Each structure stands twice: as C-alpha cells, then as structure tokens.
Amino acid sequence: MQDRQSLRIGCVKYLNARPLIQGWPTEVVLDHPSALCAQLSREELDVALVSSFEFLRNPIYRIVDGVSISSDGPVYSVVVAHVGEISAVEQIELDSAAETSGNLLRCLLGELNLRPRFVATSTVSPTKETARLLIGDQAIRFRQKHANEFQFWDLGEQWKKLVRLPFVYALWLVRPEVIDPKSIADRLRTLRDNNLAQIDDLIAREREFDRGFCDRYYREHVRFSFGEREEEGLRAFHHLCQKHGLLPKRDIAFGVV
C-alpha cells in the first residue's frame, strides 16, 4: 500500500504549500484543509499536509519532523478583515475550510476577553459590526483587492504578541498503519530542501501571484521548519485550545519520524 506508486498523498492547495509539494513524482490530492483532514481521518489518504489542529484533535498520526507551514510573526494570509476596532466587532464569519485558523482565532479573542458570534461565511462584504476570517490564497487575493477598504488583523502577528513563539498552521501527518514512515518523511524533507534551494525558480513559475509578492511572502512571512520552537508553539496552542474548551483535557505525545 505504501510503495512509491500507490502512496495516497494529499496537500492543501495554497501558495504557502508549493515549496513542500512541488515536484512530488506521483499524483497528489489537492484540497482545502478541512476536506483533507476528513479524508485522512477516513483512511482515504496515507499522508497529508493538513491543519495542525487535526493532530491535536486526533493525535494518532506521526508528524514528519522538521517540516511545517508556520510563521514567527505576521503571516499575511491568515487574517480577519474588519472595519473599525476589532474589539467592536460583534460577529465574525468563518470559512468552514479553516480548521486551525478558526480555533486559533477563538483562542486569541478569548485571551482578550472578546466574545463575538461566529457564523458561516456569506457573500456580503465585512461591515463595522461583522468581520470575516480569511485564509490562504483567498486571503491574499482579498487583501490585494481591498487593501484600502479594510483593516486586517493578522493572526500570526497576534499569536507572536501573545505567546512569543512561532505558530504552526499545517504539518505533514502520516497515518499509523503506514509502513516505513521514515522513508516517506525523508523524501518529503528532501523535497522541501530542494525547493527552498531553488525558490527563485519556483517563484518564476508562479502564474497567479506576482514575483515581488511571492518573494516577500516566502522569505518574510511563511516558514517551512518544525523544530523545538515550533513544537513549543504547537504545545502552547494545544494548551489554549484546552483552556477555551476547544479540545478535551489530556496529554498527547508528539510522535515524529
């Protein structure tokens, strides 16, 4: 089941994931975070780059060591678009695809003692009373189109202010029954390293977003490592999710390969 040809692998279909999947030699399922989490949970995928919250919620998986999508400050592509003060927002629209980011937002607001209502995303633009959580490429496109119309509350920036640690948005997770997960993890680490070593070429092939933006985004906003500080940040997120009733109170082991 886990040979090179039959490994079922999934990846989020955002700009921030390109350096982690570009050049993978076999078919990849590209989808939104929540859809990939569901497929991995249902054993329809063997390995997937999915929301870090999926691991905290269901810690049966092994984590590919050294690799993540994370930030250590403003991330740009995980934001709340709002008008006026964030403390005055009464309602926030959430994208159902935003597994980790939606819960990160709940934690951040909870720590500020803010309690807006959360509702499903509509087609109406954000207003003074209603804001909207945007993630991934949708967030980038919205910010570039509406830069002068809204303020953008960057969740990566707010997390760094609160916790002083990186925030981990996505991890490569491997299902427990997968044979020889270390060889798969090694291939994924090598792929990441090769793509980052040739990041200018990867940027040059980008068709939707301009080169200057991609250069800033990859070099200044998103990170692709998962080391001690990222693990510490993930543990801090786990603690806050428990504190705010988003996860049950339990210890979990971070099994890496």
C-alpha positions as CSV (number, residue, x, y, z in Angstrom):
1,M,0.0,0.0,0.0
2,Q,2.8,2.4,0.7
3,D,5.1,1.9,-2.2
4,R,6.1,4.9,-4.3
5,Q,3.3,4.4,-6.9
6,S,0.4,3.7,-4.5
7,L,1.0,6.1,-1.6
8,R,-2.1,8.2,-1.3
9,I,-0.9,11.7,-0.5
10,G,-2.8,15.0,0.0
11,C,-1.8,18.6,0.3
12,V,-3.5,21.9,0.9
13,K,-3.9,23.8,-2.4
14,Y,-2.5,27.1,-1.3
15,L,0.5,29.2,-2.3
16,N,2.1,28.5,1.0
17,A,2.3,24.8,0.3
18,R,4.1,25.0,-3.1
19,P,7.6,24.6,-1.6
20,L,6.5,21.5,0.2
21,I,4.9,19.6,-2.7
22,Q,6.3,21.0,-6.0
23,G,8.0,18.1,-7.8
24,W,6.4,15.2,-6.0
25,P,6.6,12.4,-8.5
26,T,3.1,10.9,-8.2
27,E,-0.4,12.1,-8.1
28,V,-1.4,14.4,-5.2
29,V,-4.9,15.2,-3.9
30,L,-5.1,19.0,-3.6
31,D,-7.9,20.3,-1.5
32,H,-8.9,22.6,1.4
33,P,-7.7,21.9,4.9
34,S,-11.0,20.6,6.3
35,A,-11.5,18.3,3.3
36,L,-8.1,16.8,3.6
37,C,-8.4,16.3,7.4
38,A,-11.6,14.3,6.8
39,Q,-10.0,12.2,4.1
40,L,-7.0,11.4,6.3
41,S,-9.3,10.5,9.2
42,R,-11.4,8.2,7.0
43,E,-8.2,6.4,5.8
44,E,-8.7,7.7,2.3
45,L,-5.2,9.2,2.4
46,D,-2.0,7.8,3.8
47,V,-0.1,11.1,4.2
48,A,-1.3,14.6,4.1
49,L,-0.2,18.2,4.7
50,V,-3.1,19.3,6.9
51,S,-4.2,21.5,9.7
52,S,-2.1,21.2,12.9
53,F,-5.4,21.2,14.8
54,E,-6.2,17.8,13.2
55,F,-3.2,16.3,15.1
56,L,-4.2,17.9,18.4
57,R,-7.8,16.7,17.9
58,N,-6.8,13.1,16.9
59,P,-3.1,12.5,17.9
60,I,-2.9,9.1,16.3
61,Y,-0.7,10.3,13.5
62,R,3.1,10.6,13.2
63,I,4.5,14.0,12.4
64,V,7.1,14.5,9.7
65,D,9.9,16.1,11.7
66,G,11.4,19.3,10.6
67,V,8.7,20.4,8.2
68,S,5.6,22.6,8.7
69,I,3.9,25.7,7.4
70,S,4.4,28.2,10.2
71,S,5.1,31.8,10.9
72,D,7.1,33.7,13.5
73,G,5.2,37.0,13.3
74,P,2.8,38.4,10.6
75,V,1.8,35.6,8.2
76,Y,-0.2,37.8,5.8
77,S,-2.5,35.0,4.6
78,V,-4.5,34.3,7.8
79,V,-6.4,37.4,8.8
80,V,-9.6,38.9,10.0
81,A,-10.9,41.6,7.6
82,H,-12.7,44.2,9.6
83,V,-13.8,47.9,9.8
84,G,-13.1,49.9,12.9
85,E,-11.7,48.4,16.1
86,I,-11.5,44.6,16.4
87,S,-13.0,44.9,19.9
88,A,-16.1,46.5,18.5
89,V,-16.8,43.6,16.1
90,E,-20.0,41.7,17.1
91,Q,-19.9,38.9,14.5
92,I,-17.2,37.1,12.6
93,E,-17.8,35.0,9.5
94,L,-15.7,31.8,9.4
95,D,-14.7,29.8,6.4
96,S,-15.6,26.1,7.0
97,A,-12.3,25.1,5.5
98,A,-10.3,27.0,8.2
99,E,-9.7,24.2,10.8
100,T,-6.6,25.5,12.6
101,S,-7.2,29.2,11.9
102,G,-10.8,29.2,13.2
103,N,-9.7,27.7,16.5
104,L,-6.6,30.0,16.7
105,L,-9.0,33.0,16.3
106,R,-11.2,31.7,19.1
107,C,-8.1,31.4,21.4
108,L,-6.8,34.8,20.6
109,L,-10.1,36.5,21.1
110,G,-10.7,34.5,24.3
111,E,-7.4,35.7,25.7
112,L,-8.5,39.3,25.0
113,N,-11.9,38.6,26.6
114,L,-13.7,39.3,23.4
115,R,-16.8,37.2,22.6
116,P,-18.1,37.9,19.1
117,R,-20.6,35.5,17.5
118,F,-19.2,33.1,14.9
119,V,-21.3,32.4,11.7
120,A,-20.8,30.8,8.3
121,T,-19.3,33.0,5.6
122,S,-21.7,34.9,3.5
123,T,-21.3,36.8,0.2
124,V,-21.8,40.2,1.9
125,S,-18.7,42.4,2.5
126,P,-17.4,42.9,6.1
127,T,-19.0,45.8,8.0
128,K,-18.4,47.7,11.2
129,E,-20.2,45.0,13.2
130,T,-19.3,42.0,11.1
131,A,-15.8,40.8,10.2
132,R,-14.5,37.8,8.2
133,L,-11.8,35.3,8.7
134,L,-9.8,34.7,5.5
135,I,-7.1,32.1,4.9
136,G,-4.7,31.0,2.2
137,D,-4.9,32.3,-1.3
138,Q,-8.4,33.7,-0.7
139,A,-6.9,36.0,2.0
140,I,-4.1,37.1,-0.3
141,R,-6.5,37.9,-3.2
142,F,-8.9,39.8,-0.8
143,R,-6.1,41.8,0.7
144,Q,-4.6,42.8,-2.6
145,K,-8.0,43.8,-4.0
146,H,-9.4,45.6,-0.9
147,A,-6.2,46.9,0.7
148,N,-7.6,50.4,1.3
149,E,-11.1,49.4,2.3
150,F,-10.5,47.2,5.4
151,Q,-8.1,46.6,8.3
152,F,-6.5,43.2,8.6
153,W,-6.0,41.6,12.0
154,D,-3.1,39.2,11.3
155,L,-3.4,36.1,13.4
156,G,0.3,35.2,13.1
157,E,1.2,38.7,14.4
158,Q,-1.3,38.5,17.3
159,W,-0.1,35.0,18.3
160,K,3.5,36.2,18.4
161,K,2.5,39.1,20.6
162,L,0.6,36.8,22.9
163,V,2.9,33.8,23.2
164,R,6.3,34.9,21.8
165,L,6.6,31.7,19.8
166,P,6.0,30.6,16.2
167,F,2.6,29.4,15.2
168,V,2.2,26.1,13.3
169,Y,-0.6,26.1,10.8
170,A,0.0,22.8,9.0
171,L,2.0,19.6,9.3
172,W,2.7,16.5,7.3
173,L,0.8,13.8,9.1
174,V,1.3,10.1,8.4
175,R,-1.4,7.5,9.3
176,P,-0.3,5.0,12.0
177,E,-0.6,1.9,9.7
178,V,1.7,3.3,7.0
179,I,4.8,1.1,6.6
180,D,8.2,2.6,6.9
181,P,7.1,6.2,7.5
182,K,10.7,7.4,8.0
183,S,11.5,6.8,4.3
184,I,8.4,8.9,3.3
185,A,9.4,11.6,5.8
186,D,12.9,11.7,4.4
187,R,11.6,12.1,0.9
188,L,9.3,15.0,2.0
189,R,12.2,16.7,3.8
190,T,14.4,16.4,0.8
191,L,11.7,17.8,-1.5
192,R,11.3,20.8,0.8
193,D,15.1,21.4,0.9
194,N,15.4,21.1,-2.8
195,N,12.5,23.5,-3.5
196,L,13.8,26.1,-1.0
197,A,17.3,25.9,-2.5
198,Q,15.6,26.8,-5.9
199,I,13.0,29.1,-4.5
200,D,13.7,31.7,-7.2
201,D,12.8,29.2,-9.9
202,L,9.6,28.2,-8.1
203,I,8.6,31.8,-7.8
204,A,9.3,32.4,-11.5
205,R,6.9,29.6,-12.4
206,E,4.1,31.1,-10.3
207,R,1.2,32.2,-12.5
208,E,-1.4,33.8,-10.2
209,F,0.6,36.0,-7.8
210,D,3.4,38.4,-8.9
211,R,7.0,37.7,-8.3
212,G,7.7,40.5,-5.9
213,F,4.8,39.4,-3.6
214,C,5.9,35.8,-3.7
215,D,9.4,36.7,-2.8
216,R,8.3,38.7,0.2
217,Y,5.7,36.0,1.2
218,Y,8.1,33.1,1.1
219,R,11.1,35.0,2.7
220,E,9.3,37.2,5.2
221,H,6.0,35.7,6.2
222,V,5.8,31.9,6.0
223,R,8.4,29.4,7.4
224,F,8.8,25.7,6.5
225,S,10.6,24.3,9.5
226,F,9.3,22.3,12.5
227,G,11.9,22.4,15.3
228,E,12.0,22.9,19.0
229,R,10.4,26.4,19.0
230,E,7.7,25.4,16.5
231,E,6.9,22.3,18.7
232,E,6.8,24.6,21.8
233,G,4.4,26.9,19.9
234,L,2.2,23.9,19.0
235,R,2.1,22.8,22.6
236,A,1.1,26.3,23.6
237,F,-1.8,26.2,21.1
238,H,-2.8,22.8,22.5
239,H,-2.9,24.3,26.0
240,L,-5.0,27.3,24.9
241,C,-7.4,25.1,23.0
242,Q,-8.0,23.1,26.2
243,K,-8.3,26.3,28.2
244,H,-11.0,27.6,25.9
245,G,-12.9,24.3,25.6
246,L,-12.0,23.5,22.1
247,L,-10.2,20.3,23.0
248,P,-10.5,17.8,25.9
249,K,-8.1,18.0,28.8
250,R,-5.5,15.3,28.0
251,D,-1.7,14.9,27.5
252,I,-0.6,14.0,24.0
253,A,2.7,12.6,22.7
254,F,4.3,14.3,19.7
255,G,5.5,11.2,17.7
256,V,7.8,12.4,14.9
257,V,9.5,10.5,12.1
